[in-house]
Amino acid sequence: MHAVYRPAFGRVLTVVMGVICVVTAAITAEGGGFRDFWQLAPWLALLAGGCWAAFWRPQVEVSDGGVRIVNVTRTIDMPWPAITGVETRWALTLVTAYGKFTAWAAPSAGRGPARRAARSDLRVLGRSLGTRKHDGDPESSPGAAVDAAGLVRERWEQLRAAGHLDNPVLERESAPVHWHLETFAIGAILVVLGIISAVV
């Protein structure tokens, strides 16, 4: 099994923001010359990159090996034996032997286009996987969190029913977290370039 949950709204927003930034840069270069372009370009790149990091990159990936949560600043690769529960009060949250980890890509409440797009994605993905519908727990709020939790619970329940999680063994002493250091580095470089372009 391999399924990826990533709301379409975030991708649309990122593309729109990218187009706006490119058009703004082009207009600035044509009307104000290289100097104006140089002063504005780092901030436009920072805006577009920040939108990508916040709305395009985050996702929830469910596979036979476990659940991968890609957030803005870090990625968590949680193996199935470490997962002890799934919550959806504020967002999809994995309760694990290492603590709780929340998915940025799957918030709870909301009835706008983001939620509608996310649920549409989930229906298509669910049909392709043959997954069952999950009702969520009584304390859950409707939204992307419940949709993504359906994917997680589906595989989790299958593994538990098969007895694969009867005697869970943790292979790591600490949470399997990878920080997005390259994102911080690129952001810092763009900020420095923006400051330099403003004073030079």
CORUR-V836473 format. One record per helix or strand of 3 or more residues. SS is the DSSP state (alpha for helix, beta for strand). FROM is the first residue (numbers start at 1). TO is the last residue. If there is no record, write none. Layout:
ss,from,to
SS,FROM,TO
SS,FROM,TO
//
This chain:
ss,from,to
beta,2,5
alpha,8,56
beta,59,63
beta,66,70
beta,74,79
alpha,80,82
beta,83,87
beta,91,96
beta,99,107
alpha,113,129
alpha,144,161
beta,177,179
alpha,181,199
//
